Amino acid sequence: MTVLDPARSGQFRTAAQHASRRVPIAQRDELASHVLDAMRGQHYESAAAVAVLDGDRLVGLVTIERLLAAQPTAPISLLMDANPPVVASSTVQEQAAWKAVHHNEPTLAVIDEGRFAGLVPATALLEVLLTEHNEDLVRLGGFLRSASPAQMTTVEPVLRRLWHRLPWLGVGLVGALLAAGIVGNFEADLAEHVLIAFFVPGVVYLADAIGTQTEALVIRGLSLGIGVRRIVGREIATGALLGLILGGVSLLLVGSIWRDWHVALAVALSLLAAASIATVIALVLPWGISKLGKDPAFGSGPLATVTQDLLTVMIYLITASALVV
């Protein structure tokens, strides 16, 4: 019986990265007692199974439990699993780990062009499964890089939660005051044409809704490694088309119901402009916040909302004043 020196492949995220050659090795004609005697005093990275070789070719695996329970004179060839889970060195680590689990084996043999390359220890298999599970949660949750910050923010104490959220909401409060100031500047126009005020909430809401949809797509894309450049053109075009469709529908509805086609046109044009601008803002802010190393899930929503609201209110009131007054 022999022990092979450690050797690790430089491949990233493959079975070879986790394979260890410092494991018990036996020949198929050795006896169980000889294998156990040879294992004593040796330091292995994993001793959950003995690799049975014929030259440099793997012919089977024997679990340590079966080896300890065997008769001393039992040959290894009768104890081994002649069809153990085997993967190529280039196999993706997640596929390799699941193959070991499905075969109910404590380890996994790695083969490099037919030659034995090592065994993946049980601890490495568990680490791979946990890592891949963590990454899946990241993708589902729309977080960047790691789920650890997301998990921490979920269970963090109240004061910490306030620290993460209040600064962004403080920006929103300032924006609300600015929006009130903008509306105040059009007080005379609103007093003369009250109908204009009826549609401020609707125009603001639709612009926010379009921006929120874009933000969700951008944050999800960032978590999956999809850059903003890959979606910016299609998303801006989508925002403009949404504004065009919503504007056209509002033009017909407002004009037909309230019989004021000037206000209807102001609402329609404002929706077209606000939807296009909201899409751009929703694209830029999450990208910028992530570039600063911050989680866009906290900041992009409040910051984008207040920016969109200010611009939307300004666009609508200026348009309405120009067309109606």
FIDOGU-991784 format. One record per residue (C-alpha): x, y, z; residue number from 1; residue in one letter. Coordinates in Angstrom, 3 decimals. Example, Ala and Ser with C-alpha at 12.3 -4.5 7.8 and 13.67 -1.06 7.14 Angstrom:
% FIDOGU-991784
{x: 12.300, y: -4.500, z: 7.800, i: 1, aa: A}
{x: 13.670, y: -1.060, z: 7.140, i: 2, aa: S}
END
This chain:
% FIDOGU-991784
{x: 0.000, y: 0.000, z: 0.000, i: 1, aa: M}
{x: 1.230, y: 3.522, z: -0.854, i: 2, aa: T}
{x: 0.387, y: 7.160, z: -0.143, i: 3, aa: V}
{x: 0.461, y: 9.697, z: -2.958, i: 4, aa: L}
{x: 1.781, y: 13.212, z: -2.361, i: 5, aa: D}
{x: -0.648, y: 16.112, z: -2.352, i: 6, aa: P}
{x: -1.351, y: 17.790, z: -5.656, i: 7, aa: A}
{x: -4.037, y: 20.256, z: -6.512, i: 8, aa: R}
{x: -5.194, y: 21.482, z: -9.884, i: 9, aa: S}
{x: -5.234, y: 25.192, z: -10.602, i: 10, aa: G}
{x: -8.632, y: 24.991, z: -12.304, i: 11, aa: Q}
{x: -11.279, y: 27.210, z: -10.808, i: 12, aa: F}
{x: -14.591, y: 25.843, z: -9.590, i: 13, aa: R}
{x: -13.958, y: 22.324, z: -10.869, i: 14, aa: T}
{x: -13.628, y: 18.914, z: -9.245, i: 15, aa: A}
{x: -9.850, y: 19.035, z: -9.709, i: 16, aa: A}
{x: -9.657, y: 22.072, z: -7.433, i: 17, aa: Q}
{x: -10.935, y: 19.994, z: -4.508, i: 18, aa: H}
{x: -9.316, y: 16.622, z: -5.275, i: 19, aa: A}
{x: -6.662, y: 15.415, z: -2.841, i: 20, aa: S}
{x: -4.080, y: 12.761, z: -3.608, i: 21, aa: R}
{x: -3.127, y: 12.341, z: 0.039, i: 22, aa: R}
{x: -5.554, y: 9.466, z: 0.570, i: 23, aa: V}
{x: -5.181, y: 5.725, z: 1.313, i: 24, aa: P}
{x: -4.204, y: 3.731, z: -1.768, i: 25, aa: I}
{x: -4.371, y: -0.047, z: -2.147, i: 26, aa: A}
{x: -3.930, y: -2.679, z: -4.847, i: 27, aa: Q}
{x: -6.800, y: -4.995, z: -5.660, i: 28, aa: R}
{x: -4.943, y: -8.152, z: -4.504, i: 29, aa: D}
{x: -4.060, y: -6.786, z: -1.044, i: 30, aa: E}
{x: -5.746, y: -8.149, z: 2.069, i: 31, aa: L}
{x: -7.876, y: -6.062, z: 4.415, i: 32, aa: A}
{x: -5.467, y: -6.547, z: 7.333, i: 33, aa: S}
{x: -2.482, y: -5.384, z: 5.235, i: 34, aa: H}
{x: -4.322, y: -2.242, z: 4.141, i: 35, aa: V}
{x: -5.294, y: -1.351, z: 7.714, i: 36, aa: L}
{x: -1.747, y: -1.978, z: 8.966, i: 37, aa: D}
{x: -0.351, y: 0.300, z: 6.258, i: 38, aa: A}
{x: -2.787, y: 3.073, z: 7.175, i: 39, aa: M}
{x: -1.637, y: 3.250, z: 10.804, i: 40, aa: R}
{x: 0.719, y: 6.138, z: 11.495, i: 41, aa: G}
{x: -0.099, y: 7.897, z: 8.218, i: 42, aa: Q}
{x: -1.579, y: 11.365, z: 7.905, i: 43, aa: H}
{x: -4.308, y: 11.609, z: 5.299, i: 44, aa: Y}
{x: -6.329, y: 14.556, z: 4.159, i: 45, aa: E}
{x: -9.242, y: 12.163, z: 3.848, i: 46, aa: S}
{x: -9.468, y: 8.550, z: 5.042, i: 47, aa: A}
{x: -13.188, y: 8.025, z: 4.438, i: 48, aa: A}
{x: -12.409, y: 5.623, z: 1.592, i: 49, aa: A}
{x: -9.485, y: 3.680, z: 0.152, i: 50, aa: V}
{x: -8.780, y: 4.136, z: -3.550, i: 51, aa: A}
{x: -8.098, y: 0.779, z: -5.219, i: 52, aa: V}
{x: -5.739, y: 1.149, z: -8.172, i: 53, aa: L}
{x: -4.417, y: -0.990, z: -10.971, i: 54, aa: D}
{x: -1.307, y: 0.931, z: -11.888, i: 55, aa: G}
{x: -2.515, y: 4.518, z: -12.179, i: 56, aa: D}
{x: -6.089, y: 3.492, z: -13.041, i: 57, aa: R}
{x: -8.877, y: 3.521, z: -10.481, i: 58, aa: L}
{x: -10.736, y: 0.211, z: -10.265, i: 59, aa: V}
{x: -12.806, y: 0.784, z: -7.140, i: 60, aa: G}
{x: -13.341, y: 2.350, z: -3.715, i: 61, aa: L}
{x: -13.606, y: 0.759, z: -0.282, i: 62, aa: V}
{x: -15.233, y: 2.760, z: 2.510, i: 63, aa: T}
{x: -13.405, y: 2.755, z: 5.835, i: 64, aa: I}
{x: -16.531, y: 1.321, z: 7.516, i: 65, aa: E}
{x: -16.532, y: -1.710, z: 5.240, i: 66, aa: R}
{x: -12.796, y: -2.173, z: 5.601, i: 67, aa: L}
{x: -12.977, y: -2.190, z: 9.422, i: 68, aa: L}
{x: -15.851, y: -4.691, z: 9.390, i: 69, aa: A}
{x: -14.145, y: -7.080, z: 6.949, i: 70, aa: A}
{x: -12.317, y: -10.284, z: 7.824, i: 71, aa: Q}
{x: -8.522, y: -9.754, z: 8.011, i: 72, aa: P}
{x: -7.944, y: -12.192, z: 5.127, i: 73, aa: T}
{x: -10.579, y: -10.684, z: 2.843, i: 74, aa: A}
{x: -9.083, y: -9.377, z: -0.416, i: 75, aa: P}
{x: -9.735, y: -5.754, z: -1.278, i: 76, aa: I}
{x: -11.164, y: -6.768, z: -4.658, i: 77, aa: S}
{x: -14.146, y: -8.353, z: -2.878, i: 78, aa: L}
{x: -14.722, y: -5.365, z: -0.590, i: 79, aa: L}
{x: -14.510, y: -2.558, z: -3.095, i: 80, aa: M}
{x: -17.265, y: -0.800, z: -4.977, i: 81, aa: D}
{x: -16.263, y: -1.478, z: -8.564, i: 82, aa: A}
{x: -18.552, y: 1.250, z: -9.862, i: 83, aa: N}
{x: -17.924, y: 4.261, z: -7.599, i: 84, aa: P}
{x: -18.941, y: 7.841, z: -8.463, i: 85, aa: P}
{x: -16.256, y: 9.204, z: -10.772, i: 86, aa: V}
{x: -15.964, y: 12.603, z: -12.460, i: 87, aa: V}
{x: -13.484, y: 14.176, z: -14.828, i: 88, aa: A}
{x: -11.110, y: 16.783, z: -13.437, i: 89, aa: S}
{x: -12.875, y: 19.503, z: -15.460, i: 90, aa: S}
{x: -16.338, y: 18.724, z: -14.038, i: 91, aa: T}
{x: -18.045, y: 21.740, z: -12.473, i: 92, aa: V}
{x: -17.828, y: 21.485, z: -8.689, i: 93, aa: Q}
{x: -21.592, y: 21.614, z: -8.092, i: 94, aa: E}
{x: -22.241, y: 18.731, z: -10.488, i: 95, aa: Q}
{x: -19.451, y: 16.750, z: -8.866, i: 96, aa: A}
{x: -20.811, y: 17.270, z: -5.346, i: 97, aa: A}
{x: -24.328, y: 16.256, z: -6.307, i: 98, aa: W}
{x: -23.051, y: 13.120, z: -8.009, i: 99, aa: K}
{x: -21.392, y: 12.021, z: -4.770, i: 100, aa: A}
{x: -24.575, y: 12.726, z: -2.797, i: 101, aa: V}
{x: -26.759, y: 10.779, z: -5.206, i: 102, aa: H}
{x: -24.425, y: 7.760, z: -5.011, i: 103, aa: H}
{x: -24.516, y: 7.840, z: -1.195, i: 104, aa: N}
{x: -20.712, y: 7.907, z: -1.014, i: 105, aa: E}
{x: -18.546, y: 9.825, z: 1.501, i: 106, aa: P}
{x: -16.111, y: 10.842, z: -1.209, i: 107, aa: T}
{x: -15.762, y: 11.284, z: -4.946, i: 108, aa: L}
{x: -13.027, y: 10.031, z: -7.259, i: 109, aa: A}
{x: -11.556, y: 12.433, z: -9.822, i: 110, aa: V}
{x: -10.069, y: 11.106, z: -13.053, i: 111, aa: I}
{x: -7.735, y: 13.017, z: -15.345, i: 112, aa: D}
{x: -7.610, y: 11.475, z: -18.829, i: 113, aa: E}
{x: -8.250, y: 8.041, z: -17.362, i: 114, aa: G}
{x: -5.652, y: 8.337, z: -14.606, i: 115, aa: R}
{x: -6.485, y: 8.628, z: -10.918, i: 116, aa: F}
{x: -6.231, y: 12.292, z: -9.870, i: 117, aa: A}
{x: -7.409, y: 12.030, z: -6.259, i: 118, aa: G}
{x: -10.453, y: 11.931, z: -4.002, i: 119, aa: L}
{x: -12.643, y: 14.838, z: -2.974, i: 120, aa: V}
{x: -12.964, y: 14.779, z: 0.853, i: 121, aa: P}
{x: -16.393, y: 14.830, z: 2.455, i: 122, aa: A}
{x: -15.688, y: 18.233, z: 4.018, i: 123, aa: T}
{x: -14.933, y: 19.674, z: 0.570, i: 124, aa: A}
{x: -18.167, y: 18.213, z: -0.810, i: 125, aa: L}
{x: -20.131, y: 19.828, z: 2.019, i: 126, aa: L}
{x: -18.370, y: 23.144, z: 1.450, i: 127, aa: E}
{x: -19.217, y: 23.061, z: -2.250, i: 128, aa: V}
{x: -22.884, y: 22.297, z: -1.576, i: 129, aa: L}
{x: -23.140, y: 25.102, z: 0.978, i: 130, aa: L}
{x: -21.361, y: 27.555, z: -1.329, i: 131, aa: T}
{x: -23.581, y: 26.733, z: -4.284, i: 132, aa: E}
{x: -26.683, y: 26.921, z: -2.084, i: 133, aa: H}
{x: -25.531, y: 30.324, z: -0.855, i: 134, aa: N}
{x: -25.043, y: 31.534, z: -4.437, i: 135, aa: E}
{x: -28.517, y: 30.303, z: -5.403, i: 136, aa: D}
{x: -30.005, y: 32.291, z: -2.526, i: 137, aa: L}
{x: -28.059, y: 35.326, z: -3.696, i: 138, aa: V}
{x: -29.520, y: 35.068, z: -7.183, i: 139, aa: R}
{x: -33.041, y: 34.549, z: -5.904, i: 140, aa: L}
{x: -32.772, y: 37.451, z: -3.486, i: 141, aa: G}
{x: -31.101, y: 39.857, z: -5.900, i: 142, aa: G}
{x: -28.098, y: 40.578, z: -3.673, i: 143, aa: F}
{x: -24.558, y: 41.235, z: -4.812, i: 144, aa: L}
{x: -21.527, y: 39.002, z: -4.334, i: 145, aa: R}
{x: -22.580, y: 37.186, z: -1.175, i: 146, aa: S}
{x: -25.701, y: 36.381, z: 0.779, i: 147, aa: A}
{x: -23.939, y: 37.139, z: 4.068, i: 148, aa: S}
{x: -24.808, y: 40.873, z: 4.077, i: 149, aa: P}
{x: -28.386, y: 39.994, z: 3.180, i: 150, aa: A}
{x: -28.588, y: 37.506, z: 6.038, i: 151, aa: Q}
{x: -27.075, y: 40.011, z: 8.451, i: 152, aa: M}
{x: -29.508, y: 42.758, z: 7.512, i: 153, aa: T}
{x: -32.397, y: 40.340, z: 7.969, i: 154, aa: T}
{x: -31.557, y: 39.568, z: 11.634, i: 155, aa: V}
{x: -29.739, y: 42.742, z: 12.674, i: 156, aa: E}
{x: -31.015, y: 44.724, z: 15.692, i: 157, aa: P}
{x: -33.394, y: 47.660, z: 15.472, i: 158, aa: V}
{x: -30.765, y: 50.389, z: 15.866, i: 159, aa: L}
{x: -28.690, y: 48.898, z: 13.081, i: 160, aa: R}
{x: -31.746, y: 48.740, z: 10.839, i: 161, aa: R}
{x: -32.400, y: 52.427, z: 11.494, i: 162, aa: L}
{x: -28.783, y: 53.266, z: 10.671, i: 163, aa: W}
{x: -29.063, y: 51.541, z: 7.300, i: 164, aa: H}
{x: -32.367, y: 53.125, z: 6.303, i: 165, aa: R}
{x: -32.719, y: 56.570, z: 7.887, i: 166, aa: L}
{x: -30.048, y: 58.377, z: 5.811, i: 167, aa: P}
{x: -31.743, y: 57.414, z: 2.542, i: 168, aa: W}
{x: -35.203, y: 58.249, z: 3.895, i: 169, aa: L}
{x: -33.829, y: 61.579, z: 5.109, i: 170, aa: G}
{x: -32.986, y: 62.350, z: 1.495, i: 171, aa: V}
{x: -36.584, y: 61.458, z: 0.640, i: 172, aa: G}
{x: -37.901, y: 63.865, z: 3.288, i: 173, aa: L}
{x: -35.838, y: 66.684, z: 1.803, i: 174, aa: V}
{x: -37.212, y: 65.762, z: -1.615, i: 175, aa: G}
{x: -40.773, y: 65.887, z: -0.307, i: 176, aa: A}
{x: -40.195, y: 69.416, z: 0.984, i: 177, aa: L}
{x: -38.720, y: 70.435, z: -2.365, i: 178, aa: L}
{x: -41.731, y: 68.931, z: -4.149, i: 179, aa: A}
{x: -44.041, y: 70.983, z: -1.914, i: 180, aa: A}
{x: -42.076, y: 74.075, z: -2.865, i: 181, aa: G}
{x: -42.404, y: 73.286, z: -6.563, i: 182, aa: I}
{x: -46.164, y: 72.829, z: -6.243, i: 183, aa: V}
{x: -46.363, y: 76.090, z: -4.284, i: 184, aa: G}
{x: -44.827, y: 77.975, z: -7.188, i: 185, aa: N}
{x: -47.785, y: 76.925, z: -9.349, i: 186, aa: F}
{x: -50.394, y: 77.811, z: -6.725, i: 187, aa: E}
{x: -52.065, y: 80.458, z: -8.885, i: 188, aa: A}
{x: -52.334, y: 78.134, z: -11.887, i: 189, aa: D}
{x: -53.734, y: 75.331, z: -9.757, i: 190, aa: L}
{x: -56.269, y: 77.665, z: -8.158, i: 191, aa: A}
{x: -57.447, y: 78.797, z: -11.574, i: 192, aa: E}
{x: -57.522, y: 75.303, z: -13.086, i: 193, aa: H}
{x: -58.158, y: 72.853, z: -10.244, i: 194, aa: V}
{x: -58.421, y: 69.959, z: -12.696, i: 195, aa: L}
{x: -54.642, y: 70.093, z: -13.164, i: 196, aa: I}
{x: -54.141, y: 69.041, z: -9.518, i: 197, aa: A}
{x: -56.342, y: 65.970, z: -9.956, i: 198, aa: F}
{x: -53.698, y: 64.151, z: -11.995, i: 199, aa: F}
{x: -50.530, y: 64.931, z: -10.022, i: 200, aa: V}
{x: -50.730, y: 61.721, z: -7.936, i: 201, aa: P}
{x: -51.462, y: 59.560, z: -10.974, i: 202, aa: G}
{x: -48.599, y: 60.899, z: -13.091, i: 203, aa: V}
{x: -46.176, y: 60.607, z: -10.152, i: 204, aa: V}
{x: -47.324, y: 57.074, z: -9.335, i: 205, aa: Y}
{x: -46.971, y: 55.758, z: -12.888, i: 206, aa: L}
{x: -43.484, y: 57.245, z: -13.242, i: 207, aa: A}
{x: -42.464, y: 55.671, z: -9.906, i: 208, aa: D}
{x: -43.919, y: 52.316, z: -10.923, i: 209, aa: A}
{x: -41.985, y: 52.258, z: -14.192, i: 210, aa: I}
{x: -38.795, y: 53.247, z: -12.389, i: 211, aa: G}
{x: -39.316, y: 50.562, z: -9.727, i: 212, aa: T}
{x: -39.660, y: 47.879, z: -12.382, i: 213, aa: Q}
{x: -36.408, y: 48.994, z: -13.998, i: 214, aa: T}
{x: -34.622, y: 49.104, z: -10.623, i: 215, aa: E}
{x: -35.662, y: 45.529, z: -9.889, i: 216, aa: A}
{x: -34.311, y: 44.357, z: -13.247, i: 217, aa: L}
{x: -31.016, y: 46.221, z: -12.794, i: 218, aa: V}
{x: -30.407, y: 44.962, z: -9.227, i: 219, aa: I}
{x: -31.259, y: 41.409, z: -10.255, i: 220, aa: R}
{x: -28.935, y: 41.690, z: -13.243, i: 221, aa: G}
{x: -26.093, y: 43.028, z: -11.103, i: 222, aa: L}
{x: -26.484, y: 40.096, z: -8.706, i: 223, aa: S}
{x: -26.126, y: 37.708, z: -11.668, i: 224, aa: L}
{x: -23.123, y: 39.529, z: -13.099, i: 225, aa: G}
{x: -25.078, y: 41.171, z: -15.934, i: 226, aa: I}
{x: -23.766, y: 44.678, z: -16.532, i: 227, aa: G}
{x: -26.028, y: 47.680, z: -17.051, i: 228, aa: V}
{x: -24.596, y: 48.188, z: -20.542, i: 229, aa: R}
{x: -26.252, y: 44.973, z: -21.715, i: 230, aa: R}
{x: -29.757, y: 46.167, z: -20.838, i: 231, aa: I}
{x: -29.571, y: 49.964, z: -21.071, i: 232, aa: V}
{x: -30.708, y: 50.289, z: -24.704, i: 233, aa: G}
{x: -33.655, y: 47.919, z: -24.474, i: 234, aa: R}
{x: -34.757, y: 49.261, z: -21.105, i: 235, aa: E}
{x: -34.734, y: 52.904, z: -22.232, i: 236, aa: I}
{x: -36.713, y: 51.920, z: -25.327, i: 237, aa: A}
{x: -39.165, y: 49.993, z: -23.132, i: 238, aa: T}
{x: -39.609, y: 52.991, z: -20.825, i: 239, aa: G}
{x: -40.313, y: 55.300, z: -23.744, i: 240, aa: A}
{x: -42.844, y: 52.871, z: -25.232, i: 241, aa: L}
{x: -44.569, y: 52.487, z: -21.853, i: 242, aa: L}
{x: -44.818, y: 56.256, z: -21.574, i: 243, aa: G}
{x: -46.176, y: 56.472, z: -25.109, i: 244, aa: L}
{x: -48.828, y: 53.813, z: -24.489, i: 245, aa: I}
{x: -49.884, y: 55.141, z: -21.077, i: 246, aa: L}
{x: -49.880, y: 58.676, z: -22.427, i: 247, aa: G}
{x: -52.077, y: 57.725, z: -25.342, i: 248, aa: G}
{x: -54.572, y: 55.909, z: -23.118, i: 249, aa: V}
{x: -54.674, y: 58.787, z: -20.618, i: 250, aa: S}
{x: -55.205, y: 61.302, z: -23.425, i: 251, aa: L}
{x: -58.344, y: 59.492, z: -24.557, i: 252, aa: L}
{x: -59.684, y: 58.797, z: -21.048, i: 253, aa: L}
{x: -59.045, y: 62.226, z: -19.517, i: 254, aa: V}
{x: -60.303, y: 64.036, z: -22.605, i: 255, aa: G}
{x: -63.429, y: 61.885, z: -22.826, i: 256, aa: S}
{x: -64.349, y: 61.945, z: -19.141, i: 257, aa: I}
{x: -63.427, y: 65.505, z: -18.096, i: 258, aa: W}
{x: -63.866, y: 67.142, z: -21.515, i: 259, aa: R}
{x: -60.664, y: 69.140, z: -21.157, i: 260, aa: D}
{x: -58.338, y: 68.134, z: -23.942, i: 261, aa: W}
{x: -55.641, y: 70.611, z: -22.931, i: 262, aa: H}
{x: -55.267, y: 68.950, z: -19.520, i: 263, aa: V}
{x: -55.481, y: 65.533, z: -21.200, i: 264, aa: A}
{x: -52.639, y: 66.469, z: -23.548, i: 265, aa: L}
{x: -50.579, y: 67.775, z: -20.617, i: 266, aa: A}
{x: -51.053, y: 64.469, z: -18.768, i: 267, aa: V}
{x: -50.146, y: 62.448, z: -21.867, i: 268, aa: A}
{x: -46.983, y: 64.407, z: -22.661, i: 269, aa: L}
{x: -45.921, y: 64.400, z: -19.015, i: 270, aa: S}
{x: -46.297, y: 60.614, z: -18.807, i: 271, aa: L}
{x: -44.201, y: 60.159, z: -21.942, i: 272, aa: L}
{x: -41.400, y: 62.375, z: -20.600, i: 273, aa: A}
{x: -41.596, y: 61.133, z: -16.993, i: 274, aa: A}
{x: -41.568, y: 57.457, z: -17.981, i: 275, aa: A}
{x: -38.476, y: 57.924, z: -20.134, i: 276, aa: S}
{x: -36.628, y: 59.893, z: -17.456, i: 277, aa: I}
{x: -37.656, y: 57.481, z: -14.674, i: 278, aa: A}
{x: -36.155, y: 54.587, z: -16.637, i: 279, aa: T}
{x: -32.843, y: 56.387, z: -17.040, i: 280, aa: V}
{x: -32.708, y: 57.291, z: -13.349, i: 281, aa: I}
{x: -33.548, y: 53.713, z: -12.346, i: 282, aa: A}
{x: -30.716, y: 52.446, z: -14.556, i: 283, aa: L}
{x: -28.071, y: 54.868, z: -13.331, i: 284, aa: V}
{x: -28.660, y: 54.929, z: -9.570, i: 285, aa: L}
{x: -28.322, y: 51.174, z: -8.726, i: 286, aa: P}
{x: -25.257, y: 50.975, z: -10.953, i: 287, aa: W}
{x: -23.680, y: 54.017, z: -9.284, i: 288, aa: G}
{x: -24.448, y: 52.817, z: -5.757, i: 289, aa: I}
{x: -23.004, y: 49.358, z: -6.480, i: 290, aa: S}
{x: -19.853, y: 50.995, z: -7.887, i: 291, aa: K}
{x: -19.472, y: 52.750, z: -4.531, i: 292, aa: L}
{x: -19.509, y: 49.372, z: -2.807, i: 293, aa: G}
{x: -22.954, y: 49.881, z: -1.266, i: 294, aa: K}
{x: -25.973, y: 47.590, z: -1.447, i: 295, aa: D}
{x: -28.325, y: 49.169, z: -4.044, i: 296, aa: P}
{x: -31.292, y: 47.479, z: -2.338, i: 297, aa: A}
{x: -31.128, y: 50.110, z: 0.436, i: 298, aa: F}
{x: -30.346, y: 53.311, z: -1.430, i: 299, aa: G}
{x: -31.565, y: 53.109, z: -4.991, i: 300, aa: S}
{x: -35.269, y: 52.882, z: -4.092, i: 301, aa: G}
{x: -35.576, y: 55.989, z: -1.875, i: 302, aa: P}
{x: -33.107, y: 58.039, z: -3.897, i: 303, aa: L}
{x: -34.652, y: 57.137, z: -7.241, i: 304, aa: A}
{x: -38.154, y: 57.774, z: -5.911, i: 305, aa: T}
{x: -37.460, y: 61.281, z: -4.666, i: 306, aa: V}
{x: -35.542, y: 62.195, z: -7.834, i: 307, aa: T}
{x: -38.288, y: 60.851, z: -10.090, i: 308, aa: Q}
{x: -41.012, y: 62.565, z: -8.057, i: 309, aa: D}
{x: -39.335, y: 65.953, z: -8.218, i: 310, aa: L}
{x: -38.748, y: 65.730, z: -11.951, i: 311, aa: L}
{x: -42.205, y: 64.326, z: -12.650, i: 312, aa: T}
{x: -44.011, y: 67.039, z: -10.678, i: 313, aa: V}
{x: -41.922, y: 69.726, z: -12.351, i: 314, aa: M}
{x: -42.468, y: 68.319, z: -15.840, i: 315, aa: I}
{x: -46.222, y: 67.944, z: -15.357, i: 316, aa: Y}
{x: -46.834, y: 71.380, z: -13.849, i: 317, aa: L}
{x: -44.669, y: 73.173, z: -16.412, i: 318, aa: I}
{x: -46.394, y: 71.294, z: -19.249, i: 319, aa: T}
{x: -49.856, y: 71.911, z: -17.839, i: 320, aa: A}
{x: -49.158, y: 75.607, z: -17.281, i: 321, aa: S}
{x: -47.943, y: 75.980, z: -20.840, i: 322, aa: A}
{x: -50.905, y: 74.192, z: -22.405, i: 323, aa: L}
{x: -53.791, y: 75.099, z: -20.106, i: 324, aa: V}
{x: -53.117, y: 78.517, z: -18.598, i: 325, aa: V}
END
